[in-house]
Amino acid sequence: MPGAATLAGCATIPAASEAPVAPVATARLTGEAQIADLVSRMTLEHKIAQLIQPQINTVTPEEMRQYRWGSYLNGGNGGPYGEEFAPAGEWLRLADEMWNASTAPLPNGEPAIPTIWGTDAVHGHTNVIGATIFPHNIGLGATRDADLVRRIGHATAVEIEVTGIDWNFSPTVAVAQDDRWGRTYESYSEDPRLVATMGAALVEGLQGRKGADDFLGEGRVIATAKHFFGDGGTDQGVDQGDVNGDIDALKSIHAVPYPAAIAAGVETIMASFNSINGKKMHGNEALLTGVLRGEMGFDGLVVGDWNGHGQVAGCTVSNCPQSLMAGLDIYMVPDDAVALHSSLLSQVRDGTIPMARVDEAVTRVLRVKQAAGLLAPNAQKPSERANAGDLTKLGSPEHRAIAREAVAKSQVLLKNDGVLPFAAGTNILVAGQAADSIAQASGGWTLTWQGGRELDNDMFPSATSIFAGIEQAARASGGSATLSEDGSYTVRPDVAVVVFGEEPYAEFAGDRKTLVFPDDEGLDLLRKFESEGVPTVAVFLSGRPLWMNRELNAADAFVASWLPGSEGAGVADVLFDARPATGKLSFSWPATCEGTPLNSAQGALFPFGYGRALSDTAPMGKLDETCAFLGGGAAAEWYGNGRLANGITATAGGTDLPNLRGTGGGVTAIGLDKDRQEDARRIAMAAGSSLALRGEGSGSFRLSYSLEAAPSGPVRATSGTATTDLTTGLTLAAGKGWREMLLTPACLADAGDSLTIRTEAPLTFSLASVERVSLPEGTACSF
C-alpha cells in the first residue's frame, strides 16, 4: 500500500486489501438498523478512527487509507496540498482523493465508511478565492432579518458544495457580553434571544428546514452550533478564558441559543475552549452530557475545537480519555491524530474507556453521515455531487446580490447632521487606507485565519471595495468620487467620506484591554476636513462597538459599518438612499472607554436597538472626549528594544544580567528577533529560579510577552510587599502569541521598586518590553 511503510504507529491497523468492498448500504437496512449493522462489523481500530479529526496540512490520502479517519478539516491557514490560496478545483480534487482513500476496500467483510470534510465558512466560504464574503455575524444581527440570514446560509452551502465539502463549523451562537473579546464580531448580539433567532435561521439556511424535502439535500450542508457554552462570557473578554457565576444565571444568557438551534435540526454542536467556574468545557460531563443531552435533548454529534481537549486538566493533545467520557464524540486534533489514536486504543483495551461509550460516539458520527446521504446505496464521491465543480456558483451574481442586501441592511446610522443622503451630482472625496481595501472590510476568517490588509484586492475577484461602490453610485447620480487615502485634494470636494477602523484579526489576537481605538488615522482625517470646512461622513469598520466620542464629535455623519465583506456597494446604497438606513445596534455602544461589560441598562451612549433613519437629522450634543487610557497613560520604560533603560538592573540568583542577557541562578536569557534584530529576549527559567528587575518608577507594570506552553508549576510575581499568582493567567495566555500583561494594584497592592518573577517548575517565555505605567484607579490585572 502506498506510503504505509512511512507511517509511524501502524502496527495495530489492518492493512487494506483489494478484496471486494463490503457495502455501507444495503437494500434491506436503513435508519438505525443500518447504523447498528455497520458498527457491529467495524474493527475497534476503525471505530476509534471515526472519533478523530486531523487537518489537511498534516493528513495525506495515504494516511487516510491506512487509518480511515472519520473526518478531517481545513484550519484557518490550511489549503489543499499545502497551498493556502489553492483554486477551487484543487479543493475538490483533494475531497475526491480523501473520499477514495476512505472508501477503499477493507478485508473480512468490514464496511469502508466514507470520510467527511469540515470547514470554517463563518461568513461565506471565505477560505476559497472567489467566494462571496458576507458580513460577519455582528452586522447580520444589526439587520434583524432572519429570512436574510437563512438565504445567506443557503448560498454559503451551495458554494461549499462547489468544492466538495460536506460540513460547516457554523453558526457561532455566542452571546458576547464583553466587547473586549476578540471574537465579538462572531456573535450576532449581546441579546440571547436575537442570537437564538439568527443562529437557528442560519442552521436552516445551511441544512434546509427540518422535515423539508431538501433537508441536507442539494445545496445544503451539515451545520454546527458553537461553542457550547459560555464562550461570550469570559472574564475581561479573554478568549478561551474562564466564565464564573451561578450556573443557572449563566445558562439564562449563554445557553439560550442552543434549544433554538436544536429545534431547527442542527446536526452537530462544537464544545467551547472556555472553562465554566474553572472546569474546561471539553472535559465537563455535567454540561456536555447533563445539560446539552439531558436537559436540552440534543441527540446529535458533539465535536471538539482545535486541540481543545488538550486543555483539560490531566490531558495532552495526544492523550485525553476524559473528553470522550465527558461527552465529546469527535476530537479535533490537527497534528497528533496517530498518537491520539494509539492512546485511545490502549485505553479501550485496558478498560479506561468502556466499549459502550465508543460505540455510542461512533453511532452519532454515522448518524450524521447517514443524514448527509453518505451511507446511501447511491452515495457519490464529492466531484459527482450536485454543484460540485460548478465555478459559476462560487461568488455568483445571485449570491453577491444577497450579500449586498445584507451589507445595506447592516449599516447603522449613529449620527447625521444632514449631510446624508448624498444629493445627485455630489463630488465626493473618499479617504482612509481602508476605503479601497476589501480585506479590511472583510475582517478575520477571510482567505487566512487572521485576515489582513496585506491581501490586496486582486485576491478578491469580482468583489467591490467601499470606494468602488461609492464611485459607481456617484457616477450614476451625475457626480464623482475620488480616492485620496491621505485626504489631500486640489479641487475642494462637496463632502468627504472617511473610511477607517480596526485591522483584521481573529480569536485571541483580537482581545483588547480597553475599548479605546488606538489608530488616529480616521480621527486626524476627520479633524483635518473639519478645520477646512468640508462636511464629513465617517464609515467605521469594526468587529465591535468601540469608544468613538472624538470621531463622533468631528464627523457630520457616522455610520457603524461593522465588517461588511466583499460587497462594498451595499454601503453606498445607504449613503445614496438607494436602500433605507434600517440597521439597529445588536450591541450597546459604549459612552466611556474602559471596556467593562455594559448593556442598555448600564448607561450606554447608544442602547441596544438604536439606529437612525436617514431622515433623522436631530443634532447630537458634544460628547465627552476624556479617556484615561488614551496613549496608555504615562509610561516609564524599564526594558525595550533589546535594552534595559538607564538605572534599571536585571538579576537572577544574585547574578547580574546586563541588558537582560546571560546566564545565572538557573536563568538563561538570549536575544530574540520580534520586530527587528534581537529586540526581545527568550528567557528559560529552571525550577525554583527567580528573575528580578529593579529601578525607579511608580504605578502598574505592563509587560509584552509570549508563552508557548502553559506553566507546569506555580509562577508568582512579587513587588514591594505584595505577591500575586500568575499561573492561571499564564495558562490562558499560552500559545496565543504576543500578549500584554497588566499587573496593577488590583493584584499587586504595594508595587515597589522591583518586579520579581519566581517559578516552581521549568518555565520558558519571551519578553519584548517592561514598563511602569499610570492607569486609572480600579484597572484590573490581566494577561
C-alpha positions in Angstrom: 0.0 0.0 0.0 1.5 3.4 -1.0 3.1 5.2 1.9 2.3 2.6 4.5 5.9 1.9 5.4 6.5 5.5 6.3 3.6 5.9 8.8 4.5 5.5 12.4 2.3 3.5 14.8 0.6 1.4 12.1 1.3 -2.0 13.6 -2.2 -2.3 15.1 -4.0 -1.1 11.9 -5.1 -3.9 9.5 -3.7 -3.2 6.0 -6.2 -2.5 3.3 -6.6 -5.2 0.7 -8.1 -5.3 -2.7 -10.8 -7.7 -1.7 -14.3 -6.6 -2.7 -15.6 -3.8 -0.5 -18.4 -4.6 1.9 -21.2 -2.1 1.1 -22.1 0.5 3.6 -25.7 0.4 2.5 -28.0 -2.5 1.6 -31.5 -2.5 0.3 -32.7 -4.3 3.4 -31.2 -1.9 6.1 -32.0 1.7 6.7 -32.1 4.1 9.6 -30.9 2.9 13.0 -30.7 -0.7 11.7 -28.2 0.2 9.1 -26.0 2.1 11.6 -26.2 -0.8 14.1 -25.1 -3.2 11.4 -22.2 -1.0 10.4 -21.0 -0.6 14.0 -21.2 -4.3 14.6 -18.9 -5.0 11.6 -16.2 -2.4 12.3 -12.9 -3.2 14.0 -12.0 -1.3 17.1 -9.2 0.4 15.3 -11.6 1.9 12.7 -14.2 2.8 15.3 -11.6 4.9 17.1 -10.6 6.5 13.8 -14.2 7.7 13.4 -13.7 9.8 16.5 -10.5 11.6 15.3 -10.4 14.6 13.0 -6.9 15.7 11.7 -6.3 18.7 9.4 -5.3 18.7 5.7 -1.9 20.4 6.5 -0.8 17.1 8.0 -3.0 14.2 6.9 -2.5 12.7 3.4 -4.7 10.4 1.3 -2.3 7.6 2.1 -2.7 8.1 5.8 -6.5 8.3 5.3 -6.4 5.0 3.5 -4.4 3.4 6.3 -6.3 4.8 9.4 -9.8 5.7 7.9 -10.2 8.9 9.9 -13.9 9.6 10.2 -13.5 13.3 9.3 -10.9 15.9 8.6 -10.8 19.7 8.4 -9.0 22.6 6.9 -7.7 25.0 9.5 -7.7 28.8 9.2 -4.5 28.8 7.2 -4.8 25.4 5.6 -5.2 24.7 1.9 -5.1 21.7 -0.4 -1.6 20.3 -1.0 0.0 22.9 1.2 -1.3 25.8 -0.9 -3.3 28.2 1.2 -4.7 30.0 -1.8 -5.3 27.0 -4.0 -8.0 27.4 -6.6 -11.4 25.9 -6.0 -10.7 22.9 -8.3 -7.8 21.8 -6.1 -10.2 21.7 -3.0 -12.5 19.4 -5.0 -9.6 17.2 -6.1 -8.4 16.7 -2.6 -12.0 15.9 -1.5 -12.1 13.2 -4.1 -8.8 11.8 -3.0 -9.8 11.6 0.6 -13.1 10.0 -0.3 -11.4 7.4 -2.4 -8.9 6.6 0.3 -11.6 6.3 3.0 -13.8 4.0 0.8 -11.0 1.7 -0.4 -11.9 -2.0 0.2 -11.3 -3.5 3.6 -10.8 -7.2 4.4 -13.0 -9.6 6.2 -16.3 -8.0 5.3 -15.7 -4.8 7.2 -17.5 -1.8 5.7 -15.5 1.1 4.4 -17.1 4.3 5.9 -16.8 7.5 3.8 -14.9 10.3 5.5 -16.3 13.8 5.8 -14.7 17.2 5.4 -15.4 20.1 7.8 -14.6 23.8 7.2 -14.9 27.2 8.9 -17.1 29.0 6.5 -18.2 31.6 9.1 -19.2 34.4 6.8 -19.3 32.7 3.4 -17.0 30.0 2.0 -14.2 32.5 2.6 -11.2 30.1 2.7 -11.5 29.9 -1.1 -10.6 32.7 -3.6 -13.7 34.0 -5.4 -16.3 33.0 -2.8 -18.9 35.5 -1.7 -17.9 37.2 1.5 -21.0 38.1 3.6 -21.0 40.5 6.6 -19.8 38.9 9.9 -22.4 38.0 12.4 -22.3 41.2 14.3 -23.5 43.0 11.2 -26.2 40.4 10.4 -27.5 40.9 13.9 -28.0 44.6 13.1 -30.3 43.6 10.2 -32.8 41.8 12.4 -33.7 39.9 9.3 -33.8 36.1 9.9 -35.0 35.3 6.4 -32.0 37.1 5.0 -29.7 35.0 7.2 -31.5 31.9 6.0 -30.7 32.9 2.4 -27.1 33.6 3.3 -26.9 30.1 4.8 -28.3 28.5 1.6 -25.9 30.5 -0.6 -22.9 29.6 1.6 -23.9 25.9 1.5 -24.0 25.9 -2.3 -20.6 27.5 -2.5 -19.2 24.9 -0.1 -20.7 22.2 -2.3 -18.8 23.6 -5.3 -15.6 22.5 -3.6 -16.9 19.1 -2.4 -17.0 19.8 1.3 -19.8 18.4 3.4 -19.7 20.1 6.8 -19.6 23.8 8.0 -18.5 24.8 11.5 -21.1 27.5 11.7 -23.1 29.3 13.1 -21.4 30.8 16.1 -24.1 31.4 18.7 -22.0 33.0 21.3 -23.7 35.8 23.3 -20.8 38.2 23.7 -21.1 40.2 26.9 -17.7 42.0 26.9 -16.8 43.8 23.7 -13.1 43.5 24.5 -13.3 39.8 23.4 -11.6 39.2 20.2 -14.5 37.1 18.8 -17.2 39.7 19.4 -17.9 40.0 15.7 -18.7 36.3 15.5 -21.6 37.0 17.9 -25.0 38.2 16.4 -25.8 40.2 19.5 -25.4 40.7 23.3 -29.1 39.7 23.5 -29.5 35.9 23.7 -33.0 36.0 22.1 -31.7 37.7 19.0 -28.7 35.3 18.8 -31.1 32.3 19.1 -33.3 33.6 16.3 -30.4 34.3 13.9 -28.5 31.2 14.8 -31.5 29.0 14.1 -32.1 30.8 10.8 -28.5 30.1 9.6 -28.9 26.4 10.6 -32.0 26.2 8.4 -30.2 28.0 5.6 -27.3 25.6 5.7 -29.1 22.4 6.2 -32.6 23.2 5.0 -35.7 23.2 7.2 -36.1 20.1 9.3 -38.6 17.8 7.7 -38.5 19.5 4.4 -37.8 17.6 1.2 -34.5 19.3 0.7 -33.2 18.9 4.2 -29.5 18.1 3.8 -30.2 17.6 0.1 -28.8 19.6 -2.9 -27.5 23.0 -1.9 -27.3 22.0 1.8 -24.5 21.0 4.2 -24.2 20.0 7.8 -24.3 22.9 10.3 -22.6 23.3 13.6 -23.8 25.4 16.5 -20.8 26.7 18.5 -19.3 26.9 21.0 -21.1 25.2 23.8 -21.2 27.1 26.0 -20.3 30.4 27.6 -17.7 31.4 25.1 -19.0 35.0 25.0 -18.9 35.5 28.8 -15.3 35.1 29.8 -13.8 37.3 32.5 -12.5 40.5 30.9 -13.3 39.2 27.5 -10.2 36.9 27.4 -10.6 34.4 24.7 -10.7 30.8 25.9 -10.8 32.1 29.5 -13.0 31.4 32.5 -16.7 32.1 32.9 -17.7 32.4 36.5 -21.0 32.6 38.2 -24.2 30.8 39.2 -24.7 28.1 36.6 -28.4 28.9 36.2 -27.7 32.5 35.7 -25.0 31.7 33.1 -27.4 29.4 31.3 -30.1 32.1 31.2 -27.7 34.0 28.9 -25.3 31.7 27.2 -27.3 28.5 26.8 -30.4 30.2 25.3 -29.4 29.9 21.6 -28.9 26.1 21.8 -32.5 24.9 22.2 -33.4 27.0 19.1 -30.6 25.5 17.1 -31.6 22.0 18.2 -35.2 22.6 17.3 -34.0 23.8 13.8 -32.4 20.4 13.4 -28.7 21.3 13.9 -26.7 18.0 13.4 -23.6 19.0 15.3 -22.6 21.1 18.2 -19.0 22.2 19.0 -17.6 22.2 22.5 -16.1 25.5 23.7 -12.5 26.3 24.7 -13.6 28.2 27.8 -14.0 27.0 31.3 -17.1 27.2 33.5 -16.2 28.0 37.0 -12.7 26.7 36.4 -13.6 23.5 34.6 -12.8 23.2 30.9 -15.8 22.5 28.7 -14.0 19.8 26.7 -14.0 17.8 30.0 -17.2 19.0 31.6 -19.6 16.0 31.7 -22.2 17.8 33.8 -22.6 20.3 30.9 -21.7 18.4 27.8 -23.8 15.4 28.8 -26.1 16.5 31.7 -27.3 19.8 30.2 -26.8 19.5 26.5 -28.1 16.0 26.2 -30.2 15.6 29.3 -31.9 19.0 29.7 -31.8 20.1 26.1 -32.4 16.7 24.5 -29.6 17.0 21.9 -29.1 13.6 20.3 -26.6 14.7 17.6 -22.8 14.8 17.4 -20.5 16.8 19.7 -17.3 17.8 18.1 -14.3 19.3 19.8 -12.5 22.5 18.8 -8.8 22.8 17.7 -6.9 20.7 20.3 -9.4 21.9 22.9 -9.2 18.5 24.7 -5.6 19.2 25.4 -6.5 22.0 27.8 -8.5 19.6 30.1 -6.7 19.1 33.4 -4.5 16.0 33.2 -4.7 15.8 29.4 -2.4 16.4 26.4 -3.5 16.7 22.8 -2.5 13.0 22.2 -3.9 11.5 25.4 -7.3 12.5 26.8 -9.8 9.9 27.6 -11.5 12.4 29.9 -13.1 14.3 26.9 -14.7 11.2 25.4 -16.1 10.2 28.8 -17.4 13.7 29.3 -19.5 13.6 26.1 -17.2 14.6 23.3 -17.7 12.4 20.2 -15.0 13.7 17.9 -11.6 15.0 18.8 -10.4 17.8 16.6 -6.7 17.0 16.8 -5.0 18.8 13.8 -1.5 17.4 14.0 -1.4 14.5 16.5 -4.0 12.1 15.1 -1.9 9.0 15.1 -0.6 9.4 18.6 -4.2 10.1 19.9 -5.4 7.0 18.1 -2.8 4.9 19.8 -3.7 6.2 23.3 -7.4 5.8 22.8 -7.0 2.3 21.5 -4.9 1.4 24.6 -7.5 3.0 26.9 -10.3 1.0 25.5 -8.3 -2.2 25.7 -7.4 -1.6 29.4 -10.9 -0.6 30.4 -10.4 3.1 31.0 -12.9 3.8 28.2 -15.9 1.4 28.1 -16.6 -0.1 24.7 -20.2 1.1 25.0 -19.0 4.7 25.1 -17.0 4.2 21.9 -20.0 2.6 20.1 -22.2 5.4 21.3 -19.9 8.1 19.8 -19.4 6.1 16.6 -23.1 5.8 16.2 -23.5 9.5 16.4 -20.9 10.1 13.8 -22.6 7.6 11.5 -26.0 9.2 12.0 -24.6 12.5 10.7 -23.1 10.8 7.7 -26.4 9.0 7.1 -28.3 12.2 7.3 -25.9 13.7 4.8 -26.6 10.9 2.4 -23.0 9.5 2.6 -24.2 6.0 3.6 -26.8 5.6 0.9 -26.5 3.0 -1.8 -26.1 5.7 -4.4 -23.6 7.8 -2.4 -21.2 9.6 -4.8 -17.7 10.9 -4.4 -17.6 14.7 -4.0 -16.9 15.6 -7.6 -20.1 13.7 -8.8 -22.5 15.5 -6.4 -24.8 18.4 -7.2 -23.0 21.8 -7.6 -19.5 20.2 -7.4 -17.1 21.9 -9.7 -19.6 24.5 -10.9 -17.5 27.5 -10.6 -20.3 29.8 -11.8 -21.9 29.3 -8.4 -18.8 30.4 -6.5 -19.3 34.1 -5.9 -22.3 34.1 -8.3 -24.1 37.3 -9.1 -27.1 36.0 -7.2 -25.1 35.3 -4.1 -23.4 38.7 -4.3 -26.8 40.3 -4.6 -27.8 38.7 -1.3 -24.5 39.9 0.3 -25.1 43.4 -1.0 -28.5 43.4 0.5 -27.1 42.2 3.8 -24.4 45.0 3.8 -27.0 47.7 3.3 -29.3 46.3 6.0 -26.5 46.0 8.5 -25.3 49.7 8.3 -26.2 51.5 11.5 -26.5 55.3 11.3 -25.5 56.8 14.6 -25.3 60.5 13.6 -26.5 62.6 10.7 -26.4 66.4 10.8 -28.0 66.5 7.3 -25.0 65.6 5.1 -26.8 62.3 4.2 -28.1 61.1 1.9 -25.9 62.4 -0.9 -27.7 64.5 -3.4 -27.4 63.9 -7.2 -24.3 65.4 -8.6 -22.3 65.4 -5.4 -18.5 65.4 -5.8 -17.1 63.2 -3.1 -13.6 62.7 -1.7 -13.1 59.2 -0.2 -10.2 59.0 2.3 -8.6 56.4 4.5 -6.4 53.3 4.0 -9.5 51.1 4.4 -11.5 52.8 1.7 -10.3 50.6 -1.1 -9.3 47.5 0.9 -11.7 44.6 0.5 -9.5 42.7 3.0 -10.0 45.2 5.8 -13.7 45.4 5.1 -13.9 41.6 5.4 -12.0 41.2 8.7 -10.7 37.9 10.0 -11.5 34.4 8.7 -11.0 35.7 5.2 -8.6 33.7 3.0 -6.4 33.4 6.0 -7.3 32.8 9.7 -6.4 36.3 10.8 -7.3 38.0 7.5 -5.1 41.1 6.8 -4.7 44.2 4.8 -1.7 42.6 3.0 -4.3 40.7 1.0 -4.7 43.0 -2.0 -7.9 43.4 -4.0 -6.6 41.1 -6.7 -7.2 38.3 -4.2 -10.9 39.1 -4.3 -12.1 38.7 -7.9 -15.4 40.4 -8.7 -15.6 41.9 -5.2 -16.3 45.6 -4.7 -14.5 47.8 -2.2 -16.3 50.6 -0.3 -14.6 53.2 -2.5 -15.6 51.3 -5.7 -19.2 51.2 -4.6 -19.3 54.9 -3.8 -17.6 55.7 -7.1 -20.2 53.7 -9.0 -23.1 55.3 -7.2 -21.7 58.8 -7.5 -21.1 58.4 -11.3 -24.6 57.0 -11.7 -26.1 60.1 -10.0 -24.1 62.6 -12.1 -21.4 63.2 -9.5 -17.9 61.9 -8.9 -15.8 60.2 -6.3 -12.1 60.4 -6.0 -9.9 58.2 -3.8 -7.3 60.0 -1.7 -6.1 57.9 1.2 -4.3 60.8 3.0 -7.2 63.2 2.4 -5.3 65.6 0.1 -7.0 67.3 -2.8 -6.6 70.1 -5.3 -10.3 70.7 -6.1 -12.3 71.2 -3.0 -14.9 68.3 -2.6 -18.5 68.8 -1.6 -18.1 66.1 1.1 -15.5 63.7 2.3 -16.1 60.1 3.3 -13.5 58.8 5.8 -13.3 55.0 5.9 -11.3 53.7 8.8 -11.3 51.1 11.5 -9.8 48.0 13.0 -7.4 46.0 11.0 -8.4 42.3 10.7 -7.9 39.8 13.5 -9.4 36.5 14.7 -9.9 34.9 18.0 -7.5 35.8 20.8 -5.4 38.0 18.5 -8.3 40.5 18.8 -8.6 40.5 22.6 -8.2 44.1 23.9 -7.7 45.6 27.4 -10.0 48.6 26.8 -12.4 49.9 24.1 -10.0 52.6 23.0 -9.4 52.6 19.3 -5.7 53.2 19.1 -5.3 54.2 15.5 -5.7 58.0 15.0 -5.8 57.9 11.2 -9.5 58.4 10.9 -9.7 61.0 13.7 -6.9 63.0 12.1 -8.6 63.0 8.7 -12.0 64.0 10.2 -10.4 66.8 12.1 -8.5 67.9 9.0 -11.6 68.2 7.0 -13.5 69.8 9.8 -10.8 72.5 10.0 -11.1 73.0 6.2 -14.9 73.3 6.4 -15.5 70.1 4.4 -18.5 68.1 5.6 -17.6 64.6 6.5 -19.2 61.1 6.8 -17.3 58.6 9.0 -17.6 55.0 7.9 -16.3 52.9 10.7 -15.2 49.3 10.1 -15.0 47.2 13.3 -15.7 43.9 14.9 -17.4 45.5 17.9 -18.6 48.8 19.3 -15.6 51.0 20.4 -15.4 54.3 22.2 -15.7 56.8 19.3 -16.6 60.0 21.1 -13.8 62.0 19.5 -14.7 60.7 16.0 -18.4 61.3 16.6 -17.7 64.9 17.6 -15.6 65.5 14.5 -17.9 63.9 11.9 -21.1 65.3 10.5 -22.4 61.8 10.0 -21.2 58.5 11.5 -22.0 55.0 10.2 -21.2 51.8 12.0 -20.4 49.6 9.1 -19.1 46.6 11.0 -17.2 44.1 8.7 -19.3 44.2 5.5 -17.3 41.8 3.3 -17.0 41.7 -0.4 -19.9 43.9 -1.5 -18.9 47.4 -0.6 -21.6 48.8 -2.9 -24.1 48.0 -0.1 -22.5 50.8 1.9 -23.0 53.2 -0.9 -26.6 52.0 -1.3 -27.3 53.6 2.2 -25.2 56.7 1.7 -27.1 57.5 -1.5 -30.5 56.3 -0.2 -30.8 53.6 -2.8 -31.8 51.5 0.3 -33.1 53.0 3.5 -31.0 53.0 6.7 -32.7 50.3 8.7 -29.8 48.8 10.7 -30.2 48.7 14.5 -27.5 48.1 17.0 -27.1 44.5 18.1 -24.7 45.6 20.8 -24.9 48.6 23.2 -22.5 51.4 22.2 -20.1 52.5 25.0 -20.1 56.0 26.4 -16.8 55.6 28.1 -13.5 53.9 27.1 -12.8 51.5 29.9 -14.3 48.4 28.3 -16.2 46.9 31.2 -19.3 44.9 30.1 -22.4 47.0 29.6 -25.8 46.8 28.3 -28.7 49.2 27.6 -29.5 49.4 31.3 -26.0 50.5 32.2 -25.7 53.9 30.6 -24.7 53.1 27.0 -24.2 56.0 24.7 -26.4 54.3 22.2 -28.6 51.5 23.5 -29.2 48.1 22.0 -31.6 48.6 19.1 -30.5 52.2 18.3 -30.2 53.3 14.7 -31.3 56.4 12.9 -33.2 56.7 9.7 -31.6 59.0 7.0 -34.4 61.5 7.7 -33.4 61.8 11.3 -31.1 64.8 11.4 -31.5 65.8 15.0 -28.3 67.3 16.3 -26.1 65.4 18.6 -24.6 67.2 21.6 -20.9 67.5 22.2 -19.6 64.2 23.7 -17.1 64.0 26.5 -13.7 63.1 25.0 -12.0 62.3 28.3 -10.3 58.9 28.5 -7.7 58.0 31.0 -6.4 55.2 28.7 -5.6 57.4 25.7 -1.9 56.8 24.9 -1.8 54.1 27.6 -1.1 56.6 30.4 2.3 58.0 31.4 4.9 55.3 31.0 8.4 54.7 32.0 10.2 52.0 30.1 12.3 49.6 32.1 13.2 47.3 29.2 12.5 47.6 25.5 14.1 47.2 22.1 16.6 44.8 23.5 18.0 47.2 26.2 17.5 48.0 29.8 16.8 51.6 30.5 19.4 53.7 32.4 19.3 52.8 36.1 17.4 49.5 35.6 19.1 46.2 36.5 18.3 42.6 35.9 19.5 39.9 38.2 19.0 36.1 38.6 20.1 34.4 41.8 22.4 37.2 42.6 24.0 37.3 39.1 23.7 40.5 37.1 22.3 40.0 33.6 23.5 43.1 31.6 20.7 44.2 29.2 18.7 41.2 30.4 21.1 38.8 28.7 23.3 36.0 30.0 23.1 33.1 32.5 22.8 33.0 36.3 20.8 31.4 39.1 19.1 28.9 36.8 18.0 31.6 34.4 19.2 32.0 30.8 18.2 35.0 28.6 19.2 35.1 24.9 18.4 37.5 22.1 15.2 37.0 20.1 14.0 38.8 16.9 10.5 40.0 17.3 10.2 43.1 15.1 13.9 43.7 14.5 17.2 42.1 15.3 17.3 40.9 19.0 14.7 43.4 20.1 13.3 40.9 22.6 14.6 38.1 24.9 13.8 34.4 25.2 14.1 33.5 28.9 14.4 30.0 30.2 14.0 29.6 34.0 14.8 26.4 35.9 12.6 25.1 38.7 13.0 27.2 41.8 14.6 30.1 40.0 13.8 33.8 40.0 14.3 36.8 37.8 14.3 40.4 39.2 14.1 43.8 37.5 14.9 46.8 39.7 14.7 50.5 39.1 12.9 53.7 39.9 9.3 54.4 39.0 5.8 54.0 40.2 2.5 52.7 39.1 1.4 49.5 37.5 3.6 47.1 35.4 2.9 46.5 31.7 4.7 43.6 30.0 4.7 42.5 26.4 5.4 38.8 26.4 4.8 35.5 24.7 4.4 32.0 26.2 4.4 28.9 24.0 3.3 26.3 26.7 1.3 26.6 29.9 3.3 26.6 33.2 3.8 23.1 34.7 4.0 24.6 38.2 3.2 27.8 40.1 4.5 31.1 38.9 4.4 34.2 41.1 5.3 37.9 40.8 6.4 40.0 43.7 6.8 43.8 44.0 7.3 45.6 47.3 5.4 43.6 49.9 2.8 42.2 47.5 2.8 38.8 45.7 0.4 37.6 43.1 -0.1 34.2 41.4 0.4 34.3 37.7 -0.2 30.6 37.0 -3.8 30.8 35.8 -3.3 33.9 33.7 -0.3 32.5 32.0 -2.1 29.2 31.3 -4.8 31.1 29.5 -2.2 33.1 27.6 -0.1 30.1 26.5 0.1 29.5 22.8 -1.7 32.8 21.9 1.3 34.7 20.6 2.4 38.1 21.9 0.2 39.3 24.8 0.1 42.3 27.2 0.2 41.6 30.9 -1.0 44.3 33.3 0.0 44.0 37.0 -2.0 46.7 38.8 -2.9 47.4 42.4 -5.8 45.0 41.9 -3.3 42.1 42.4 -0.1 43.9 43.4 -1.3 46.3 46.1 2.2 47.5 47.1 4.2 47.8 43.9 7.7 48.8 44.9 10.9 49.5 43.0 11.3 45.9 41.7 9.5 43.2 39.9 10.5 39.6 40.6 9.2 36.5 38.8 9.6 33.1 40.6 8.7 29.7 39.2 8.5 26.4 40.9 8.8 24.4 37.7 10.8 25.0 34.5 9.4 27.9 32.5 10.3 29.4 29.1 8.8 32.6 27.8 9.7 35.6 25.6 9.8 39.2 26.7 9.7 42.3 24.5 9.1 45.1 27.0 8.5 46.1 30.6 7.1 49.4 31.6 5.8 51.2 34.7 2.5 52.9 33.7 -0.1 55.1 35.3 -3.5 53.6 34.8 -7.0 54.6 36.0 -7.9 53.5 39.5 -9.6 50.1 39.5 -7.9 48.8 36.4 -7.9 45.0 36.7 -4.9 42.8 36.3 -4.9 40.9 33.1 -2.9 38.7 30.8 
